[in-house]
Structure formats: structure tokens, C-alpha cells
């Protein structure tokens, strides 16, 4: 159970990139600080019109690979609010903590295990002024119902995983699954992080994409290796450059209490290598714990062999918001074009917010009307932007900054030859194709 990721510096990391990406995300409507008109709210963020598309595409790409294309994984959407019993059984009430110290000189609060020197306050530099460490639980507590007493305590889930474990029996009893099989879920999780930061990398409210894969105990190692490879490959398949991605097995002293093996998929962020996803071999810890605490049998009955056993679990657990940020960082590029700097997000087409933009060369109705009609037609198949303001050069630059793979330009010749110009984002190459062919042209390249 890792509350926060580890960071490490690298000579390849470029710190200026971080500021550029944060500026771009604000300027182009990807991400806004939450409650900004009130001065912002404690490292929480809102996803704007472009960011919501990006984030949705990351989650959809994950769901497509992990559920839609697999005969052995089913989906779930469990509740965010849950009773204390769940977190008692999972170990979160006892163990999901970070050690906190306060500086008695300057009244700042720190995570002890993240300090360079555990004796020295990074804010005021004084030595030996920290209080004794105390364990701080990262779960958000609330009350369900009108009474605020011990009986109404509830928690916002700090991970989606437990929803899968506590529904194991429901899924087995109501579907045709048999081990090896997985239950997958995408959704919000909440952690009262002591040190949120690095933009959307570590926030108190975030989205996870997790899958619990239930296997016969003897096959656990083989499936762990399989999922490490699959998950690493997923990032490459969606455009992450291999030199910015690595799979790092945890050392023994990093392993959570339940895990007999964990590897992290790490991305080279501007501040160094950091975690996108953990793949863990959780053994039978979770099902055993919930069986003990709930009194329900959470096991598999193999009729043919007349045997009962508790499946072991392999868990690929990824962060959607963090991964979206990594895709942005990996895709960001600048190049000189005709003496000007072109900023372009070279996003994989599945991740790109808009797939296509229709740009008439003039606002005059004889062009804008057929251009709007083409955009309306394309919207049936793709997220399609429409823009008739400013010069065509500036409109191309805007779409480049949004990562839109194709721009379709309609000009006055289109009215007579029934053709449009398609411009490809990365090469900026243009070709002329018939209006009637646009949908098929894009389908071939984008699906
Ligand atoms: N069920 C196991 C689990 O939750 P984790 O490593 O704590 O494992 C999985 O979380 C992923 O969730 C992380 O790899 C990271 O991508 C994401 N994540 C965790 N805490 C986060 C936070 N505070 N902000 C953004 N993403 C977070």
C-alpha cells in the first residue's frame, strides 16, 4: 500500500518542460485550479473542455484494452462511500498512514519519511525542533445520514480495489466467470495526502484504473509476469517513448505487507522517474481478510476436481489523472517552422482530445454552411472541433497545441471540385480528398 510515489532525479529530466505544460494546460482549457475564483482549493483541479476529453480517452483506452478486448475480464462500478468494516478488513484503518512531524520553531508539518535530514526542518533550517512522529491516516472520514455519531462513520474510498474484492462473490454468482478472470474498475479515489504536488501528479482527489485478476494459487507468478509485460506494453502502444518508460521491480523493503512481488511502471517526469502504475502479486490476502471479517466464504469451488481454494490476485493499479499528465509530457514538442516556434502535442490518436477539426478558409456563409455540415456529419463518428476565427495559420497552431491529428480545410475551390484539404498534425503534410471520402479516410487512420 503506497501512499505516495517515490521520486528520483535524472540528468535527462527537463524542469522547464513542467512549467510549459502547466501553462499550456491552463491556456488551452485542459486543467484549471479548482475554485479558482475563490483563490483555489488545496491542490485540487478541474478538467476543462479539452482536459475532460483527454482524461476520458485515457480511461477509454484502458477500458478497451482491459475489458472490451478481453474475454476474461468484466467491469464494475462500486460505490465511493463505504463503511468502516471494509477498511478494517483491508488493513487501511491500521496501516494506511504516513509518519507526521511538526516543527515547533516555525509550525510547519512534514512527512518524516520524505525529509532529506530527519533532524532538520526544510522551512526554517532549525535542528532538533521536530515533535515525536505520529501516524496520520490518509483516509477521508465522513458521516452517512443525519447523525454524526460513531455509528454513522463512513469513508471515501482511498482505492477502487476493495470494491472488486467485496463484490467477488456477487460477480462469481451472477456471471459466467471462472479463474483466471479479472474484475476491472475506473473511478475516483480520495487520499488526504500530506504533501500533494507536482500539478495533478499527486492530488487528494484523483482517478484510478484498477483490475483484480483472480488466479489459481499455483499460477500466480506466471500471471504476475504476464501482467507486468502487458501493462508496460500498453503505454508503449499508446505513444509513450521507450526511453521515458521503465518497469522497476520493488526491492524487498519497499513491498507492502500483502505483496510477494510488485513492479512499478515509471515515467521520466521533468523531476525524474516516478510511478504511473503498480502491478502487485497480492496473494490471497484480500479475499482471506474479507472472508474472515464478513463471515462470507470468498473462495472458488472447482466442481470437476471437487476442490475449494482461495484465488490469488494479481493487481495492475494505474492512476488515470497521473497517466493523462504523463501522456501530455511525453507528447509535448517544439520545432522551428518558417522562423517561428511550433508547439505540438504529438498524442496518440486514441488519446488526442479532438480527432479532427474542420476549418473553413472564410466565415462567409457559402463556405461556413457546408463546413458546418461536414463537421456535423463527422461528429457522428469522432470528436470534431469547428473553428472559423483568426487566420488559418493560427488555427492550425491552436489545433497543434490541442494535439488534433487531422485538420480539414474547406476553401472556395471546394464548392466546385467537391474536395477539401486534409492536414496531418505531425508531418504537416497536406492532401486533397473528396468531401464524400473524409469519413472513410479518418476511419482508416483513427480507429
Ligand atoms: N490498489 C492499489 C493501489 O491503490 P497505489 O500505488 O497506492 O496502489 C495506484 O495507487 C495508482 O494510483 C498509482 O500508481 C498512481 O498512479 C495513482 N495514485 C495514487 N495516489 C495518487 C494521488 N494522490 N494522486 C494521483 N494519483 C494517485
Boltz pocket constraint, residues with backbone or C-beta under 6 A from the ligand:
constraints:
  - pocket:
      binder: B
      contacts: [[A, 1], [A, 2], [A, 3], [A, 4], [A, 158], [A, 159], [A, 160], [A, 161], [A, 191], [A, 193], [A, 200], [A, 201], [A, 202], [A, 203], [A, 204], [A, 205], [A, 206], [A, 207], [A, 208], [A, 210], [A, 275], [A, 276], [A, 277], [A, 278], [A, 315], [A, 317], [A, 318], [A, 319], [A, 320], [A, 321], [A, 322], [A, 323]]
      max_distance: 6.0
